[in-house]
Amino acid sequence: MKSFDEEWMARWANIVNSDDELALMGKYLEGTLLVEFGDEKYLLHFRDGRWADMRRQHSGEKWDVAFIAPKDSWEKFATDPPPPGFTDLFAMSHPPEASLKLEGNLKFFWQNVRAIARVFEDMRRIGV
C-alpha cells in the first residue's frame, strides 16, 4: 500500500468513522475538506461528524477549507510519534516548518477545529 493512494485514504476514512470520541466532538462537522498531499488532491465530505464520502478533487469543485502541504510533510505528520514541527496542524503551518497552508473558510475551520484536528491525528493510526 502506498501512502495517500485511494486504498490508504479508505483505511483513514474507516479509522475516522470508528473514532467514537470524534463522533461526539464533531457531531456538527458538516462540510468538505480539500486535502492536498503534494500532487494528490482529495475532497473529504463530512455529514453529522462522519466521513461520508471521498473522491479525487478536480478543478472547480467547491470545498470549505483546504489543507495543502508537500507529500513528505504529510508523511512526517503521519509518523507516530511525529518529529518536531509536525506534531499537529498548527506546528506544520508556522515557522520554522510552515509547510502547511490553510485556505478557504477559516470561520468554518475554527468552528470545527477540534474535530478537524482529530481527523488528521487519526492518520497516525495508519502510518506511512
C-alpha positions as CSV (number, residue, x, y, z in Angstrom):
1,M,0.0,0.0,0.0
2,K,1.3,3.4,-1.0
3,S,0.7,6.3,1.3
4,F,-2.1,8.7,0.3
5,D,-3.4,6.5,-2.5
6,E,-7.1,5.5,-2.6
7,E,-6.6,2.4,-0.5
8,W,-4.7,4.4,2.2
9,M,-7.5,7.0,2.1
10,A,-10.2,4.4,2.5
11,R,-8.3,3.0,5.6
12,W,-8.1,6.5,7.0
13,A,-11.9,7.0,6.4
14,N,-12.6,3.8,8.3
15,I,-10.5,4.8,11.2
16,V,-12.1,8.2,11.4
17,N,-15.6,6.7,11.3
18,S,-14.8,4.3,14.0
19,D,-13.4,7.0,16.3
20,D,-16.2,7.3,19.0
21,E,-14.6,10.4,20.6
22,L,-14.5,12.2,17.2
23,A,-18.2,11.3,16.7
24,L,-19.0,13.2,19.9
25,M,-16.8,16.2,19.4
26,G,-17.6,16.5,15.7
27,K,-21.3,15.9,15.6
28,Y,-21.8,19.3,14.0
29,L,-19.0,18.9,11.5
30,E,-20.8,19.3,8.1
31,G,-18.7,20.3,5.1
32,T,-16.0,19.5,2.7
33,L,-12.2,19.5,3.3
34,L,-9.7,19.6,0.4
35,V,-6.5,17.8,1.4
36,E,-3.5,18.1,-0.9
37,F,-0.7,15.6,-0.4
38,G,1.6,17.2,-3.0
39,D,0.0,16.3,-6.3
40,E,-2.6,14.0,-4.8
41,K,-5.8,16.0,-4.1
42,Y,-8.9,14.6,-2.3
43,L,-12.2,16.1,-1.2
44,L,-13.4,14.7,2.1
45,H,-17.1,15.2,2.7
46,F,-18.4,15.2,6.3
47,R,-22.0,14.9,7.5
48,D,-23.1,14.8,11.1
49,G,-19.5,14.4,12.2
50,R,-18.9,11.4,10.0
51,W,-16.7,11.0,6.9
52,A,-19.5,10.5,4.4
53,D,-17.7,10.5,1.1
54,M,-14.3,10.9,-0.5
55,R,-13.1,11.4,-4.1
56,R,-10.2,12.9,-6.0
57,Q,-10.5,16.6,-6.5
58,H,-11.0,18.1,-9.9
59,S,-10.6,21.8,-10.7
60,G,-13.6,23.9,-10.0
61,E,-15.1,21.7,-7.3
62,K,-16.1,23.5,-4.1
63,W,-14.8,22.9,-0.6
64,D,-14.9,24.7,2.7
65,V,-11.3,24.6,3.8
66,A,-8.1,23.3,2.2
67,F,-5.1,21.7,3.8
68,I,-2.2,22.0,1.4
69,A,1.3,20.5,2.1
70,P,4.0,18.6,0.3
71,K,3.7,14.8,0.5
72,D,6.9,14.5,2.5
73,S,5.5,16.9,5.2
74,W,2.3,14.7,5.4
75,E,4.5,11.6,5.7
76,K,6.3,13.2,8.7
77,F,3.0,14.2,10.2
78,A,1.5,10.7,9.9
79,T,4.5,9.1,11.6
80,D,3.9,8.0,15.2
81,P,5.4,9.8,17.0
82,P,5.9,12.7,14.6
83,P,9.1,14.7,14.6
84,P,9.2,18.2,16.0
85,G,7.4,20.7,13.7
86,F,4.9,18.0,12.6
87,T,3.1,17.3,15.8
88,D,-0.2,18.9,14.8
89,L,-1.7,21.2,12.1
90,F,-0.6,24.3,13.9
91,A,3.1,23.3,14.1
92,M,3.0,22.4,10.4
93,S,1.6,25.8,9.5
94,H,4.0,28.0,11.5
95,P,7.8,28.6,11.2
96,P,10.2,27.0,11.1
97,E,8.4,24.4,9.1
98,A,5.5,26.4,7.6
99,S,4.8,23.6,5.2
100,L,1.0,23.5,5.6
101,K,-1.2,26.2,4.0
102,L,-4.8,26.6,5.2
103,E,-7.1,28.2,2.7
104,G,-10.8,28.9,2.4
105,N,-13.5,29.5,5.1
106,L,-11.4,29.9,8.2
107,K,-14.6,30.6,10.3
108,F,-15.7,27.0,9.4
109,F,-12.2,25.8,10.3
110,W,-12.2,27.5,13.7
111,Q,-15.8,26.4,14.5
112,N,-14.7,22.8,13.9
113,V,-11.1,23.0,14.8
114,R,-11.0,20.2,17.5
115,A,-12.9,17.7,15.3
116,I,-10.8,18.6,12.2
117,A,-7.6,18.2,14.2
118,R,-8.7,14.8,15.4
119,V,-9.5,13.7,11.9
120,F,-5.9,14.4,11.0
121,E,-4.5,12.9,14.2
122,D,-6.2,9.7,13.2
123,M,-3.8,9.5,10.3
124,R,-1.2,8.2,12.7
125,R,-3.2,5.1,13.4
126,I,-2.4,4.0,9.8
127,G,1.2,5.3,9.4
128,V,3.0,5.7,6.1
